Amino acid sequence: MLGLLFHLSSSGSMGLYPAPKNLTAIAEGQFDTEVTQADKPVVLDFFAPWCGPCKALAPGLDALAGEYAGKVKFVQVNVDDAQALAARFDVQGVPTLLFFRNAKVVDSVSGLVSTETLRTRLERLVTLAAGRNPTLVLAEARVD
């Protein structure tokens, strides 16, 4: 019953948080242009509008997108509208975040994670993009 109340109270335009200001929603057909051809690292957020953990993650992710503006590009894809793309990356649940560098996934995280955990991963991504000790950064990025 509580889950239903949460879902109903957070659905539609009267959700628990304002619409993201720093995340760019993209359609499946925009993936190559927005992600693989990006000139900087990209965080791709696979989400669903009905997903409670996605809604809980969104404000912190949006704040981080603002904090890392110019260093990392943040995009989000609704899995309900991009099922083939979600399947391509074997997305098993939402939220799932994929961290890209040079069109390749270098890190990922699924589920509701803290803003600090995401900040740590973003710092590793920025460090990797800057070319500083990429082997060590990649190895550390896989550890929480």
N, C-alpha and C positions, 0 to 999 in steps of 0.2 A: 504494500500500500504506500509506504514512504517513497519507493522508487517511482511509482506512478505520479504521486504528488510533485516530486522533484521534476520529473519529465514535463508535466503540465505547466508547472510554474516557470520553467526555463525555456519553453518552446516559443518560437516565433520572435517577433520584434520586442517582446517584453521579457527577454532573457535576463539572466543574472548579471550580465556585464554588457558594456557598450560594444558596438561593432569594432573589430580591430582597426587600428589606424595605420599600423606599420606592416601588416601582412597583406600580401597581394594574392587574391583569389585567382586561380588560373583554371582553365578548362583542360581536359586531357590533350586536346590538339595543340595547346600552347607549350607543352612540356619541353620539347626540343629547344624552342626559342628562349624560353624563360629559365631553363635549368641547364641543359647540356651545352648551350652556347653562351652561358653567362660568363662575364669577365671577372667574376669574383666567386668565392665559395657560396653555396646555396644550402639553406635549410628548407626541406620540403615537409610540410605538415599534412599528413593524411588524417582527415577528420570526418566526422558525420554530425549533422546538426542535432540529431537525437541523442548523441553520446554525452553523458554526464561528465566523465573524466575529460573529454575534449573541451567542454565548457569551463571546467575548473582550470585546465591548463592554459586556456586562451589569454587571459589577462597578463599572466607572467611572460608568456611567449611574445605577446605583443610589446610588452615593456622591453624585453631583451632585443627585439627587432629594432626598436627605437634606439636603444643603447649601442647596437652594433651597426647602425645605418652607415653606409659607405664602405664597410668592411665585409659584411655578409648580407646576402640577399635572402629574404624570407618570403616563401610562397606557400599557399595552402591549396589542397585539392580535396573536394568532397568525394569520398569513396563511393557514395551512391551514384554520383554522376560520372565517375571515372573508374569503373570496375576493371577494365582491361589494364589500365595503368597500375592499379593496386595489385592485380594478379601478376603483372610483369615483375614487380618488386616483392612478391610473396608477402604482402601485407596481411597478417593474420588477425589483427585487431586494431582498434583505434583508441586513442591517438597513437600514431606511429610517426616518428620523425626520422628522416634520412638526411644525412649530412654529405653534401657533394663537394668535390674538388676536382676540377678538370674533367667534368662529366662523369666521374666515377663516385660511387658510394664509398666513403671512407669511415663512416660511423653510422650507427642507428640506435634508436631507443624506442621502446614501446611502453604504453601505459602512462599513468600519471606520475611524473617525476618532479622533483623540486626545481625551483628556479636556479638554485645554486648548482645543482647537478648539471643543468643545461648550460649555465654560465661556464662551468669548468670545461664542458665539451666544446663550447664555442671558442674558448681561449685556445684549446688544442687545435681546432680547425683553423683559426687565424694564424697560429704559429706554423702550422703545416703549410698554409698558403704562402706564408712569408719565406718558406724554404729553410726554416731553422729546425735542424735535427728531425727530419720527417719520419725516419724509422722509429725513433723513440716515441714521437708524438702519436703515431699510428698504434703502436703497442699499448701505450697508456690510454688511448681513447676507448679501447675495448673494456677497460676496467672501471667499475664504479667506485 
